[in-house]
Amino acid sequence: DPDPAIPILWRDEHYLVVDKPAGVAVHRGWAAGGDDDEPLLQRVRDQVGAYVWLINRLDRGASGAVLFALDAVAARAASDAFAHGTIDKRYLAITRGHPPAHTVIDYAIPTEVGGPRGDAVTELRCVETFGRYALVDARPRTGRLHQIRRHCKHISCPLIGDVKYGKGEHNRIFRTEHALHRLALHAVHLGLDHPLGGPAIAVDVPLAPDLVAAIASCRVAYAQPPT
């Protein structure tokens, strides 16, 4: 069966923003564990019938907003904006453990696999708690590899479904009791000034259905009894 279409949430003559499904690598180099799968880059390219340039990346297990450019000039401008500009990136995640109501994590992490550490800053807000778990709003101010995952681990609140930095026991609980079989991380908003001077790009991405269902399941399973 052919892969379902990738939802295109915003588009102009230079850029488009898609809603990446969980379990799809953004490009072939990020397809570890599933090299036979068609990566997001190729699927979007086939879908729009044109060459596209990937601007930002999401982990294979995550879902949500990914920006593509439709020409080389637009790609260079967008990459420069991500490197030097102000990008509004917002994520929702489920963590094991409760982070503070509001905190800013300033903790250097490697800029690439095996590379030197670089400054990394993430703002976190605890949106809701259920039992030992929490729904967290994460806003990275820098763009390091696995930044949200590593920063949440750093404060002892690893993401659910994170096989690298998380806790296997809790990942299993979410698979068996809440039907969540992937990383609990979703890019819910992407905003930036248009790199080529057009209207600002601002895209909200609905929370993925499996995350909506897992959150609803947690609310029921860990509801506080009335006092």
Secondary structure, DSSP 8 states (H G I E B T S, - for coil): -------EEEE-SSEEEEEE-TT--SSGGG-TT-TTS--HHHHHHHHHTS--EE-S---TT-EEEEEEESSHHHHHHHHHHHHHS--EEEEEEEEES---SEEEEE--EESSTT--EE--EEEEEEEEEETTEEEEEEEESS--TTHHHHHHHHTT--BTT-TTTS-HHHHHHHHHHH---S--EEEEEEEE--TTSSS-EEEE----HHHHHHHHHHHHHT-----
